[in-house]
């Protein structure tokens, strides 16, 4: 795992040393992503510079140094991630006449691009990656991100120049990056607890969407951000929606036993590929279905005990450490668990703005950061179970949304619309339940509208951000899948395209990279995803059991009493914190005069929620947490930019 950064000038008017120095400064901010090596490549005549920070995983020698040129010198790449099928690709490319100096997958990536071109090469890669590739012949920059979006990639304008990198902290180092807050994107944070791609908290800045490719040259940079449309200019080399539609149309033809056998084989292969490393490898084990299955498949393919890691919480009803211990004992892993106190968790909170760079309000970021810190003491790579819920119908909110939509469809559409006009609900009141919650869904156009209510924090976030208009996200679509009759799949698709990459995978990436740990997700192998999409719903949800087929596979490795357990959360007691230990911190950040002076949030609306929360009238802690994460981030960003402007960053 690594970090990359770079700059493409609108006009190639900077000396080589200055251009290289700027890239080096940007890259240095990512040293935790790659503490083992650092490199810079610049070409002043083209106005391009690339920086790279390396966390050595494969081929620990200098042969894996980046930025790396191709053997024909046409391309130069800075790359973050892993290509798990690099060995088979290397064999194929060797037969075609390509030579290799070392054993890194970066060389294979470059040879594949030379042989097949960038877009065709990307379709052959099975892995997680963010790529910045300079084509010296065409004088253009290619940015690419893996199918699922495991690795991040930001880009945007700093004055007249284009800057890009794994995290915003790299972009901030450009002296002209004074881009203000994107108010519209802020509404997405309030609704979702995160900002989905391609949107970004900054004006004139964007995220590359999963499975996408972007070509930029000096002319594109000169045209500026006003001429850039990420939905038009980012090209999909793999589209989750179309792949799911195709998988459903073709469908799995076998029975449940055959599906179980095939899924077991796919998962074993995906796990085995992600165990390949020249450094110690372990696994996050919560005791739930997904992490238990990944751990079982690892141990079944490992002679020595696999190193597994669990965090326990003192006095918490979310604690799964005991279950994880039982799973570890049965499988025979070398298990490490750590019980942490509330003070341990609270100590993480001040570090969140610098860890995430962009406002992020999933409170499970705190225990995840503690888990990554624990694992890094023994391993450099850790596998996780992310993806099982989105692929195998694991969330109870799916069931509630389908139930609500089925009930609504019994009422004539014209009557529902009449009710919506005559009895409008008032924004956040719907969070309190009762009649307001019912009225919030009466004018739903499809399952997408109902599901949006299930996953929203703020139901009307634009009301809290003066002058803002909420941008489009897949949760605005009435039918995310565009296939009537597949409501279950539509919700899983929406989560796969937004919640998974921009919340769950973002959380794991930032917290793991903060301690120089690489996290790998075998359930999100694209072959597993497309197979899951081909399965009938009866294989995913049967007789009240979610993840039915996945649990059947797990039964091959664990007894029933360790499989048939109810799902527990992995969060933090934010409500308690805000009433006690973090009360003063929260009051300072949400002080009315401060909010009014900043002008991003409606001080009266925020103050009303805070008063109700303090009086115990409403459980507004989730609303307040994403406001606080924004305020803490804003404070951090301004401090960093002040340091850059003063020349002390």
GIJO-V374827 format. One record per residue. N is the residue number from 1. PSI is psi as a letter, one per 20 degrees, with the letter a starting at -180 (999 if undefined). Layout:
BEGIN
((N,PSI) (N,PSI))
END
This chain:
BEGIN
((1,q) (2,a) (3,q) (4,q) (5,r) (6,r) (7,q) (8,o) (9,q) (10,h) (11,p) (12,m) (13,j) (14,q) (15,q) (16,g) (17,h) (18,g) (19,g) (20,h) (21,h) (22,g) (23,h) (24,h) (25,g) (26,g) (27,h) (28,h) (29,i) (30,k) (31,h) (32,h) (33,h) (34,n) (35,i) (36,h) (37,q) (38,q) (39,q) (40,q) (41,p) (42,q) (43,n) (44,h) (45,h) (46,i) (47,k) (48,q) (49,p) (50,q) (51,q) (52,p) (53,p) (54,p) (55,o) (56,p) (57,g) (58,p) (59,n) (60,i) (61,r) (62,i) (63,i) (64,j) (65,p) (66,r) (67,q) (68,p) (69,q) (70,r) (71,h) (72,j) (73,j) (74,h) (75,q) (76,p) (77,q) (78,p) (79,p) (80,p) (81,a) (82,p) (83,o) (84,h) (85,k) (86,h) (87,g) (88,h) (89,h) (90,g) (91,g) (92,g) (93,h) (94,g) (95,h) (96,j) (97,j) (98,p) (99,q) (100,p) (101,h) (102,b) (103,j) (104,q) (105,i) (106,g) (107,h) (108,g) (109,g) (110,g) (111,h) (112,g) (113,g) (114,g) (115,g) (116,i) (117,q) (118,g) (119,g) (120,h) (121,g) (122,h) (123,i) (124,i) (125,p) (126,o) (127,a) (128,p) (129,q) (130,p) (131,p) (132,o) (133,p) (134,p) (135,o) (136,h) (137,g) (138,i) (139,l) (140,q) (141,p) (142,p) (143,p) (144,q) (145,q) (146,r) (147,g) (148,h) (149,k) (150,h) (151,p) (152,q) (153,o) (154,q) (155,q) (156,a) (157,p) (158,n) (159,c) (160,i) (161,q) (162,p) (163,q) (164,q) (165,r) (166,h) (167,q) (168,h) (169,h) (170,g) (171,h) (172,i) (173,i) (174,p) (175,h) (176,j) (177,m) (178,k) (179,p) (180,r) (181,p) (182,o) (183,h) (184,g) (185,h) (186,h) (187,h) (188,h) (189,g) (190,h) (191,g) (192,i) (193,j) (194,r) (195,o) (196,q) (197,q) (198,j) (199,q) (200,q) (201,i) (202,q) (203,q) (204,k) (205,q) (206,r) (207,q) (208,p) (209,q) (210,q) (211,k) (212,q) (213,p) (214,p) (215,p) (216,p) (217,a) (218,h) (219,h) (220,g) (221,g) (222,h) (223,h) (224,r) (225,h) (226,h) (227,i) (228,p) (229,o) (230,h) (231,h) (232,g) (233,h) (234,p) (235,p) (236,p) (237,i) (238,p) (239,o) (240,g) (241,g) (242,h) (243,h) (244,g) (245,g) (246,g) (247,g) (248,g) (249,g) (250,g) (251,q) (252,p) (253,i) (254,a) (255,a) (256,h) (257,g) (258,h) (259,g) (260,g) (261,g) (262,h) (263,g) (264,g) (265,g) (266,g) (267,h) (268,g) (269,g) (270,g) (271,g) (272,g) (273,h) (274,i) (275,i) (276,o) (277,q) (278,j) (279,r) (280,q) (281,q) (282,a) (283,q) (284,p) (285,o) (286,i) (287,i) (288,r) (289,g) (290,g) (291,h) (292,h) (293,g) (294,g) (295,g) (296,g) (297,h) (298,g) (299,h) (300,i) (301,j) (302,p) (303,g) (304,r) (305,p) (306,q) (307,o) (308,q) (309,p) (310,q) (311,p) (312,q) (313,p) (314,p) (315,k) (316,q) (317,i) (318,i) (319,p) (320,j) (321,h) (322,g) (323,g) (324,h) (325,g) (326,g) (327,g) (328,g) (329,g) (330,g) (331,i) (332,k) (333,r) (334,n) (335,p) (336,p) (337,q) (338,p) (339,p) (340,q) (341,r) (342,h) (343,h) (344,g) (345,g) (346,h) (347,h) (348,h) (349,g) (350,i) (351,i) (352,g) (353,g) (354,h) (355,h) (356,h) (357,h) (358,q) (359,p) (360,p) (361,k) (362,o) (363,i) (364,i) (365,h) (366,g) (367,h) (368,g) (369,h) (370,h) (371,g) (372,g) (373,g) (374,g) (375,h) (376,i) (377,h) (378,h) (379,r) (380,i) (381,p) (382,p) (383,q) (384,r) (385,j) (386,q) (387,h) (388,h) (389,g) (390,h) (391,h) (392,k) (393,l) (394,i) (395,p) (396,h) (397,h) (398,g) (399,g) (400,g) (401,g) (402,g) (403,g) (404,g) (405,h) (406,h) (407,g) (408,h) (409,i) (410,i) (411,p) (412,q) (413,g) (414,h) (415,h) (416,g) (417,h) (418,g) (419,h) (420,h) (421,h) (422,h) (423,m) (424,q) (425,r) (426,n) (427,d) (428,i) (429,h) (430,h) (431,i) (432,i) (433,a) (434,b) (435,h) (436,h) (437,h) (438,g) (439,h) (440,i) (441,i) (442,h) (443,k) (444,p) (445,h) (446,a) (447,h) (448,h) (449,g) (450,g) (451,h) (452,h) (453,h) (454,h) (455,i) (456,p) (457,f) (458,p) (459,h) (460,m) (461,h) (462,h) (463,h) (464,i) (465,n) (466,p) (467,j) (468,q) (469,p) (470,p) (471,r) (472,q) (473,r) (474,h) (475,i) (476,i) (477,p) (478,h) (479,n) (480,h) (481,i) (482,k) (483,n) (484,q) (485,i) (486,l) (487,h) (488,g) (489,h) (490,g) (491,g) (492,h) (493,g) (494,g) (495,h) (496,h) (497,i) (498,f) (499,g) (500,g) (501,h) (502,i) (503,f) (504,g) (505,h) (506,g) (507,g) (508,g) (509,g) (510,g) (511,h) (512,g) (513,h) (514,i) (515,j) (516,l) (517,p) (518,p) (519,p) (520,q) (521,n) (522,h) (523,i) (524,j) (525,p) (526,h) (527,h) (528,g) (529,g) (530,h) (531,g) (532,g) (533,h) (534,i) (535,q) (536,q) (537,h) (538,h) (539,i) (540,h) (541,o) (542,p) (543,l) (544,j) (545,o) (546,q) (547,l) (548,g) (549,h) (550,h) (551,h) (552,h) (553,g) (554,h) (555,i) (556,i) (557,h) (558,q) (559,r) (560,h) (561,i) (562,i) (563,g) (564,m) (565,q) (566,q) (567,p) (568,r) (569,r) (570,m) (571,a) (572,q) (573,m) (574,g) (575,g) (576,g) (577,g) (578,i) (579,i) (580,e) (581,h) (582,j) (583,g) (584,g) (585,g) (586,g) (587,h) (588,g) (589,h) (590,k) (591,p) (592,g) (593,h) (594,g) (595,g) (596,h) (597,g) (598,g) (599,j) (600,h) (601,q) (602,o) (603,h) (604,g) (605,g) (606,g) (607,h) (608,g) (609,g) (610,g) (611,g) (612,g) (613,g) (614,h) (615,i) (616,j) (617,h) (618,q) (619,m) (620,j) (621,h) (622,h) (623,g) (624,h) (625,g) (626,h) (627,g) (628,h) (629,h) (630,g) (631,g) (632,h) (633,g) (634,g) (635,g) (636,g) (637,g) (638,h) (639,g) (640,g) (641,h) (642,h) (643,g) (644,g) (645,h) (646,j) (647,k) (648,j) (649,999))
END
